[in-house]
């Protein structure tokens, strides 16, 4: 923590997790160590790149104010993540009862008999996803390379197990669909057979009905013929 006569500023530098095409933020904590009202203002060498909220304000005696600095998404990364941007935090005592609306740029002008404190903060980029450190040699004497190989084998086994767990349901699903398709085909075939059987049965009924009507007609003709012969015989006899 950096100690000043008016404000205590923490941290003493702005650290931004750097990742291409993504915004990044960090915070400052300003603590008033005096019994007076203290006004502050934050400036930067690259105002288009950063957004400071609030960029000016009043810190009451013994109280704390949080300032958030947001860096806009960057399309290119500087070499070795070195940044030349800097911030300047100015602070000055003001009359009690002063509000943020009363702050003006003239308050921070250096004049005779007026103390304006300034504190410079540098910008530091921190990799958003830092590489994992190389494991040291274990107590049993296992080399880092062996540990990496063991971890690789474990990850490979885990991957195989996960892959197998995904493949098994897939195989079972394929078998189930094959069974459903087979049952559907058998059902459709049975329905066709049933429909064909009904048609044949209907044709048989019509044929039987036709044959019955024909046999009845032939029997009637025979009976009429016999009756005619009998009547003719009786008439001749009389």
C-alpha positions in Angstrom: 0.0 0.0 0.0 1.3 3.4 -0.9 1.0 6.0 1.9 0.5 9.7 1.0 -0.2 12.7 3.3 -3.8 13.0 2.1 -4.8 9.7 0.5 -3.7 6.1 0.9 -3.7 4.5 -2.5 -3.9 0.7 -3.0 -2.6 -0.9 -5.1 0.3 1.2 -6.3 0.0 0.0 -9.9 -2.8 -0.9 -12.2 -2.8 -4.6 -13.2 -5.0 -5.6 -16.1 -5.6 -9.3 -17.0 -4.8 -9.1 -20.7 -6.8 -11.0 -23.3 -7.3 -10.0 -26.9 -10.7 -8.6 -27.9 -11.9 -8.6 -24.3 -12.4 -5.8 -21.8 -10.5 -5.9 -18.6 -10.9 -4.0 -15.3 -9.0 -3.3 -12.1 -9.8 -1.3 -9.0 -8.1 1.4 -6.8 -9.0 2.0 -3.2 -8.5 5.6 -1.9 -8.6 6.1 1.8 -8.6 9.6 3.4 -6.1 9.7 6.2 -6.9 13.3 7.3 -9.8 15.0 9.1 -10.5 17.2 6.1 -12.5 16.8 2.9 -10.1 15.6 0.1 -10.9 16.0 -3.6 -9.3 13.7 -6.2 -9.0 13.5 -9.9 -7.6 10.7 -12.2 -5.9 11.4 -15.5 -4.3 9.1 -18.0 -1.9 9.4 -20.9 -4.4 7.4 -23.1 -7.9 8.5 -22.3 -9.5 6.8 -25.4 -8.2 3.4 -24.2 -9.4 3.6 -20.6 -12.7 4.4 -18.8 -12.4 5.6 -15.1 -15.4 5.6 -12.8 -15.4 7.9 -11.0 -12.7 10.0 -12.5 -13.1 12.6 -9.8 -14.8 12.8 -6.4 -14.7 13.7 -2.7 -13.3 11.4 0.0 -14.7 12.2 3.4 -12.4 12.1 6.5 -11.5 8.6 7.4 -13.6 7.1 4.6 -12.7 5.1 1.5 -13.6 5.5 -2.2 -13.3 2.7 -4.8 -12.3 3.7 -8.3 -12.8 1.2 -11.2 -10.5 1.5 -14.3 -11.7 -0.4 -17.4 -9.5 -1.0 -20.4 -11.2 -1.3 -23.8 -10.8 -4.5 -25.8 -7.5 -4.6 -27.6 -7.0 -6.1 -31.1 -3.2 -6.4 -30.8 -0.9 -7.4 -27.9 2.2 -5.3 -27.2 5.6 -7.1 -27.3 6.3 -8.9 -24.0 3.0 -7.4 -22.7 4.8 -4.2 -21.9 2.6 -1.1 -21.6 3.8 2.5 -21.6 0.4 3.9 -20.4 0.4 5.8 -17.1 -2.1 7.3 -14.7 -1.9 10.4 -12.5 -3.9 10.7 -9.4 -4.2 14.3 -8.0 -5.5 15.1 -4.5 -6.1 18.3 -2.7 -7.9 19.4 0.5 -11.2 21.3 0.0 -13.7 23.1 2.3 -16.0 20.8 4.4 -19.3 20.2 2.6 -17.8 20.3 -0.9 -19.5 17.8 -3.2 -18.5 16.1 -6.4 -20.5 18.7 -8.4 -18.3 21.4 -7.0 -15.1 19.9 -8.3 -13.4 21.9 -11.1 -10.0 21.6 -12.9 -8.9 24.9 -11.2 -8.9 23.1 -7.8 -5.9 21.0 -8.9 -3.8 24.0 -10.2 -0.6 24.4 -8.4 -0.5 27.8 -6.8 1.5 29.5 -4.1 0.4 28.2 -0.7 -1.6 25.4 -2.1 -0.6 21.8 -1.9 -1.6 19.5 -4.7 -0.4 15.9 -4.2 0.3 13.8 -7.3 0.8 10.1 -7.5 1.8 8.2 -10.7 0.6 4.7 -11.4 2.0 2.5 -14.1 0.0 0.0 -16.1 0.9 -3.7 -15.9 -0.5 -6.4 -18.2 -1.0 -9.8 -16.6 -1.7 -12.9 -18.9 -5.3 -13.9 -18.5 -4.4 -17.6 -18.8 -0.9 -18.0 -17.4 0.8 -21.3 -18.3 0.9 -23.9 -15.5 4.4 -24.2 -13.8 6.5 -27.3 -14.6 6.1 -29.7 -11.6 9.2 -30.2 -9.6 10.8 -33.6 -8.9 8.8 -35.6 -6.3 10.1 -37.0 -3.1 10.2 -40.5 -4.6 12.5 -39.2 -7.3 9.9 -39.0 -10.1 11.1 -36.7 -12.8 8.8 -33.9 -14.1 8.7 -35.6 -17.5 7.5 -38.9 -16.0 4.8 -36.9 -14.1 3.7 -35.3 -17.3 3.6 -38.7 -19.0 1.6 -40.2 -16.1 -0.8 -37.4 -16.3 -1.1 -37.8 -20.0 -1.8 -41.5 -19.6 -4.4 -40.8 -17.0 -6.0 -38.1 -19.2 -6.0 -40.6 -22.1 -7.6 -43.3 -20.0 -10.2 -40.8 -18.8 -10.9 -39.7 -22.4 -11.3 -43.3 -23.5 -13.7 -44.0 -20.6 -15.7 -41.0 -21.4 -15.7 -41.8 -25.1 -16.8 -45.4 -24.3 -19.6 -44.1 -22.1 -20.9 -42.0 -25.0 -20.5 -44.8 -27.5 -22.4 -47.4 -25.5 -25.7 -45.5 -25.4 -25.2 -44.8 -29.1 -24.9 -48.5 -29.8 -27.9 -49.3 -27.6 -29.9 -46.6 -29.3 -29.0 -48.0 -32.8 -30.1 -51.5 -31.6 -33.4 -50.1 -30.3 -34.1 -48.3 -33.5 -33.4 -51.5 -35.5 -35.8 -53.5 -33.3 -38.5 -50.8 -33.7 -38.0 -50.7 -37.5 -38.3 -54.5 -37.7 -41.5 -54.6 -35.5 -43.0 -51.8 -37.6 -42.3 -53.8 -40.8 -43.8 -56.9 -39.3 -46.9 -55.0 -38.2 -47.4 -53.5 -41.7 -47.0 -56.9 -43.3 -49.5 -58.4 -40.9 -52.0 -55.6 -41.7 -51.5 -56.3 -45.5 -52.1 -60.0 -45.0 -55.2 -59.3 -42.9 -56.6 -57.0 -45.6 -55.9 -59.6 -48.3 -57.5 -62.3 -46.3 -60.7 -60.2 -45.8 -60.9 -59.5 -49.5 -60.6 -63.2 -50.3 -63.2 -64.0 -47.7 -65.6 -61.5 -49.2 -65.1 -63.0 -52.7 -65.8 -66.5 -51.3 -69.0 -65.3 -49.7 -70.2 -63.7 -53.0 -69.3 -66.9 -54.9 -71.2 -69.1 -52.4 -74.2 -66.8 -52.5 -74.2 -66.9 -56.3 -74.0 -70.7 -56.4 -76.9 -71.0 -53.9 -79.1 -68.8 -56.1 -78.2 -70.9 -59.2 -79.0 -74.2 -57.4 -82.3 -72.9 -56.2 -83.3 -71.9 -59.8 -82.4 -75.3 -61.2 -84.3 -77.1 -58.5 -87.4 -75.0 -59.2 -87.2 -75.8 -62.9 -87.0 -79.6 -62.1 -89.9 -79.4 -59.7 -92.1 -77.5 -62.3 -91.2 -80.1 -65.0 -92.1 -83.0 -62.7 -95.3 -81.4 -61.8 -96.2 -80.8 -65.5 -95.5 -84.5 -66.3 -97.7 -85.6 -63.4 -100.6 -83.4 -64.4 -100.4 -84.6 -68.0 -100.4 -88.2 -66.9 -103.5 -87.7 -64.7 -105.3 -85.9 -67.5 -104.7 -88.8 -70.0 -105.8 -91.4 -67.4 -109.1 -89.6 -66.8 
